[in-house]
Amino acid sequence: MLSLTRQRSAAASGVILVLRFGVGAVLNYSLGVILAWMLTPAQFGSVSVLQNVQFLCAALLSAGFPWALTGIIAQADARLGVDAAYRAALVGNIAFGAVLALAFTGVQITRGVVPGISVMTVAVIAATIAITSVSTTLQGALHGERRFDGLSFMQTTSIGAKVALTLMLAVVVQLRIGAAAVGFLGGAIAATVVGAWALRDRLPRPGPMAWRATTSRALSMAVATSAVSLILTTDVVALSLIGQRHGVSAEDMAVYQAAAVLARAPYFMAETLSSAVFPFIAKAETAASVRSWFLAAYRWVPLALVPLQLVLLVAPETALALFFPAPYGGGADLLRILAVGALGLLTADMLLKTLYARGMTAPLARRVPIALLVEAVALVIAVPRWGTTGAAAAFALGSWTGAIVLGHLFVSRYGAYWPSRRAVMRYPLALAPLVILLATADVVPELPALAVIAVGLALYAVTAVRARLVRDEDVARVWTFLRRLRPKRRAAQA
């Protein structure tokens, strides 16, 4: 039963967050697909830049104080000092949100980073940034308290409100680009209300603030986490700021965004896995325990996420045709490059969360910006020459630089793990039927192709279980969950 104030175990929180991602992904991706069909490519290109600006601001606001609050709460053995950290995180993030809102307004007025929006839309975006500063802090608190029911409900409500408002305004009022801005504002307000309610017994009254400890931790973490968020969004923003002066049109940005929407889905799935184990990594007492918790989350990357990435690599035309109108079909090559980059970025992000949970803020602050610098230099060089293809390549280069740098840091502190020779041999054998069917799907009509992809993924799942790539206890958990559903279904039918 859903309880917004209940603490959850790692296994239960993983299930809850994955389910939340499933619901949120359906809503978010449905919104993107619907807007792609409703709007002209030029309008969709502008909305894409708007969405990336909003995501970047939300990511920056989540990077420092919320993660610092998560770590402080997760590591605290008692409430002593936690209330002071709550106060400092809220005040600090609200101030940062005000700075971001003013910065966005100034850049939009002088450079026009989001093309084709009105003054009223700019004001709505600035208000959304300010409210997001509160909601992200509450999200960090829920995460640290291990209240994953409340966290998931907060995020799902935010997405639902955003989607409902955007579609209502786009269809009924014909706002088009402005509808997305109002939708983000509604989602931020809904998230704040739910988050405050889920933390109603934890929110402190006025009192002293642990300003120095919270701020120093937040600043160290903000550098590293912000760099990862910038890697994820800088390519689209750079296409708008740099590309428009070198022949990149709004239609080109729309095609790029369509490919990015599909390519980056596994990144957000991996984020839920690392979020589920973060509090437990923070509490781990030995290096072996840290490595074990990280591997408990990361092992699902090759088992579940790589097969999904193969769909995008082997059959990109089919993937785009299934979700987007014909004008977006030219993004197949972009989709391949972005999918490779997304795999590197999700690896970097999972390593980042693990290392931060262990308090390694200073080494992270020194290393992660290297990856962002690599991407920024590549964007400046590649976008004027190769347009959207250059942006995709820069994103992939920056992402894998981050994965390599953080992987080296993790191994140097916690040691390496090598899978057994038997698992290494069985893994490509399990993937082989999927790859063959995906190659077939890319040369048949759309509806049969969808069936072929579904069969390929199902066949891979069965093969992975039979080859014991999936642990027996994971299979047992699934069967236990399904058995628990049966009495409920019979009772409902009775």
N, C-alpha and C positions, 0 to 999 in steps of 0.2 A: 504494500500500500504506500502511496506517495505521502511523504512527510517532509515538509520544507526544512525542518530543524533537526532531522535525524542524521547522525554520523554513519558513514558506510565504510565497509572493508574495501581492500584493493580490488578484489574480484567483483564485488557488487558495484563499486563505483565505475569500474571499467565497463560493465554491461550497461549501466545507466547512461554513461557519457556516450557510448557508441550508439545506443538507441536515440539519445538526444541528437547526435550528429545525423543519424538517419532521417529523423523528422526534419531537422533544420536544413539538411542538404536538399531534401525533396522540395521544401518551400523555397529556399534560396535559388536553386537551379531552375525550378519551375518559373519563378519570377524572371530570371534572366532570359529564359527561352521565350516566355510570353512577350517580354518587351522587345526581344529581337524580331518577333513576328509583327508586333504592333507598330514599331517605330521604323522610320527610314534608317538605312545604315549610318547616315550622318548624325541623326538624333541618337541612335544607339551608341555611336562613338563618343558623343558628349556625355551621355549617361555613364558610360564605362569609365571615363576619366573621373567623373563625380564620385562614382562608387569607390574607385581606388583612393581618391583623396580622403573620403570618409573612413575607409578601412585603415589607411595609414595613420590618420589622427587617432582613431580608436586603439590601434596597435601601440602608438607612442604613449598614449595615456595608460595603457595596460603594462607598459614595460618597466616602469620604475617603482612608484609607490605601491601599486597593487601587488606586484610580485614580492616586494620587500615585506609587506604585511602578511602575505601568504607564508613566507619563510619564518617570520617571527612567531606567528600563531602555531604553525606546524611543529616548531622546535620547542615551544614553551611547555613546561611541565605544570605550570600554574598560571592563573590570570594576572599575577603580579607583572606589571609593565606592559601587558597586552593592551589595556584600555588606552594607555598613553600613546602606544603605537597606532591604534585606531585613529585617534584624534589627529596625530601628525600626518598620517597617510591621507586622510580626508582633506585636511586644509592644504597640504602640499599639492595634491593632485588637482584640487579646484583652482589653485593659483596657476598651475601649469596649463590647465585647460583654458584659462582666460588668455594666457600668452599665445597659445596655439590658435585660438579663435581670432585674435588680433593679427597674428602673422598671416593666417590664411586670407583674411580680408585685404590686407595690404598687398599680398602677392597677386591675388585675383584682380584687384583694381589696376595694378601696374603692369602685370604680365599676361593676364587672362588665361590662367592655367586650365580652367574648365571653360571650353568655348560655348558661347551661345546661351548664357544664363543671365537672368535679370538681377537687379539689385535686391529684390525681395528674396530671391533664392539664395543669394549670398548671405543675407541676414539669417535665413533658416538654417543654413549650414553652420554658421557661427554659433547659433543657439544650440544646435545638436552637439557640437564639440564641447560646449560648456557643460551640458547635462551628462554627456558621456564621461566626463571627468569624475562624476559622482558614481555612476553605474559601474564603471570599471573597478573602482576602489571597493565597492560592495562585492563585486565578483571575486576579487582577490581574497576578501575576508571569508566568503563562503568556501572558497577553495581550501584555505588554510584550516578552517573548522571541519573540513571533510563533510560538509553538508551538500553532497552531490545531488540530492533530490532538488534542493532549493536552487543550486547552481544551474542544473539542467532546465528546470522550469523557468528560471529567469531568462536564460538564453533563448529558449523556445518561444516564450511569450514575446520577447523582443522581436524575434524574426517574424512571428505570426502577425504582430501589429504592423511591422514594416511592410510586409507583403500585402496585407489587407488594405492599408491606406494607399499604398502606391497604385495598386490595381484599381481601387475605387476612384481615385482622382484621375488616373490616366483614362479610364473608360467613361466615367460620368461627367467629369468636369473638363476633360480634354487638356489637362495641365502638361502632359508629356514629360519634358525634362524636369520641371518643378515637382512633379509627383514623386519622383525618387527622393528628392530632398526632404519633402514633408514626411514621406514614409520613414526615412532614417530618424527624423525627429520624434515621430510617434513611437518607434521602436526603442529609442533611448529613454523616453519617459516611462514606457511600460517596464523596461528592465529595472529602472531605478525604484519604481514602486514595489515590484515583486522582491527585489533584493533587500530593500529596507524591511519589508514584512518578514522575510525569511530570517533576518538577523535581529528581529525586534527584542530578543532577550540578550543580545550581545552588544548592541550599539551603546557606547558609553555616554554618560552625561558629561556636561562641561567640566573640565579639569586640566591638569598639567599634560603637556605633550612630550613624548620622547623624541624631540625634534632632531637632535644630533645623531642618535643611533639610527633612526628610521631614514633620515635624509641621506646619510653617508651610504647606507646599504642600498637605498633606492637609486642613487646616482651611479653607483658601480654597476648595478644590474641594468639600469636604463641604457647605458652605452652598448652593452652586448645585445640585449633583447631588441632594442631599437634598430640595431644594425641588421638583424635578421628580418625584421618587419620591413625595413627599407629595401632589402634585397628582393622581397616579395612584390613590392609595389613600384619601385623606382623605374622599372622598365616602361610601364604604361605612362607614368608622369613624364618621363624623358621623351617618349614619343610625342607627347603633346607640346612640351617646351622646346625640344630640339628638332623633332621630326617635322613640325609644321613649317619650319624655315627651309626644309630640304625636300619638300614634295610629299610628305606623309600626310594624307588627307584624313578626315574624320571617318570615312568609309574604311580606310586601311586600319585605323585604330579599332574599329568595330570588329573586323575580321580577327585582329590580334586578340581582342578581349574574348571573343567566342572560343578561340583555341585555349586561352588561358583559363577560362571557366572550367573546361573539361580537364585540362592537364593538372590543375592544382587541387582537385578534389581529394586525392590521396594525402596531400599535405595536411589538410584539415582533419582527416581521419586519424592520422598519426598524432596530431596534436591532442586529440582526446585520450589516446593511450598514454602519452607522457604526462598529461594532467592527472590521470587516474593514479599513477604510481608516485607522483611528486612528493606528497606528504610522507610516504613510507620510505622513500630514499632519504629524505631529510632526517628521519629517525633512525636510519640504519647505523649499526655500531661497528661494522667491520668493512674492509674493502671488498671482501668476497660477497657480502650482503648487498653492497651497492651495485656491484657488477651483476648479481643475480636479479635484482629488481629491474635494472635497465634492460637486461636480456628478456625478462618476462614480458616487457612491452615491445621491444624491438624485434623479437622473433616473428611477430605478426606482419612485419614489413615484407620479408620474402614470401611468407606463407599466404598473405591475403592481398597486400597492396601491389606487389610486383606483377601478379597475374592481371590486375586491373590496368596497370600501366602498359602491359603488353597489348591490351586491346587498343590503346591509343597509338602505340608504336607500329603495330602490324596492320591495323585496319583504321587509320585515322579518317579516311574519307567516309567510311560507314558511320563512325562515331559522330562526325559533324552532321552528316545528312539525317541522322536519327533525331537530332535535337534542334538544328538551326535551318533557316531557309536557304535556298540555293545560293544567294550571293555570298554566303559565308563558307562555301565549300572550298574556296581557294586557300584555306588555312591549314591544310593537311600537313605540309612540311613544317609549319610553325608549331603545330600540335606535337609532332615528334620531338622537336628540339625542347619545347617547354616541358614535355613529360619527363625527359631525361633530367632537366634542371630541377623539376619538382622532387624527384627522388633524392637528389643531393641535398635539397633544402630541408626536406622532412628529416633526413638523417642528422643534419646540422642542428635543427631545432630540438630534436629528442636528446642529443648530446648536451646541448646548451642547458635544457631544463634539469638534466641529471647533475651536471657540474655545479649549477647554481644552487640546487638543493643541498649540496655539500658545502656551500659558503665560499666557493671559489670565484668570487666576483672580480677580484683584481686581475687574475690571469685571463678571465673571459673578456674583461674590458680592454685588455691589450691585444687580444688575438682576433676577436670577431670583426672589428672594424677593417681588418686586412681584407676580408672577403668583400665587404661593401666597397672598399676602395678599388678592388680589382673590377667589380661590376661597373662602378661609375666611370673608370677610365675606359673600359671596353665600350660602354654606351656612347661616350663622347666620340670615340674613334669609329665605331661600327654603325651607329644610327645614320649619320650623314651619308655614309657610303652604301649601306645595304638596307636601310629602312627597318621594317618590321623584323626581317630575318636577323639583322644585326642586333636588335633589341633582345630577341629570343636567345641568341648565342651568348650575349652578355649576361643575361639572367642565369643561364646554365653554368657559365664559367664562374660567376660569383658564388652560386649555390654550392658547387662542388669544391671550391676553395674553402668555404666555410666548413664543409663536412670533413675535409682532409685535416685542416688545422685543429678542429675540435676533437676529431678522432685520435690524433696524435697526443693531445693533452689527456684525453681519457685513458688511453692505453698506458701512458707514462705514470699515471697515478693509480690505476686500478687493474692493470694487466689486460692482456688480450684473451679472447675466447675463440677457439677454433672448433667448428662443428666436426662431428665424426666423419671419417671417410665414407662410411655407409650412407650418411645423410647427404653428403656432397654428391654422391653418385646417383641417389634416388631422386633428388630434386629436379635435375633437367629431364629425367625420364617422365616425371609427373607433369612437367610443363609441355613436353613435346606434342601430345595430342591437342592441347589448347592452341599452340602456335600454328599447327596445321589447319585447324578449323578456322582460326582467325584469318589466315591467308585466303581461305575459301570464301569467308564472309565478305572480304573486300572486293570480290569480283561478281557477286550475285546481287539481285535487287534488295531494297532496304528491308522489307518485312522478312523475307527468308534469311537475310543476313542477321537480323536480330535473333531469330531462332537459333541460328548456327552459333552465335556468340554465347547465348544462354546455355546451349548444350555443351559447348567447350568449357565454360566455367564450371558447370555441374560435374562434368567428367574429371576436370582437374581436382575438384573438391573430393570426389570419391577416391581418386588415385592417391591424393595426399594423405587421406586417412588410412587407406589400405597399406601405403608404404610407411606408415608410422611417422610421417613428418609432423603430423598433428598428435599431440600427446594424448594418451588414453584418458587422463583426468579431464582434458578439455572436452573430449567426446562425451564423457560421463556427465559433465555439467550440462551439456546441451540436452541430452536425453532426460536428465532430471528436470530441467526447465520445461521441456515439452510434456512430461508426465504430469507436472503440476498444473499445466493448462487444461488437461483433459477433464478433471472434475468440474472445473469452472464452466467449461463449455457444456457439459451435461446438465449442470444446474441451471445454466442460462436457457438451455433448450427445454428443460422441464418447466 
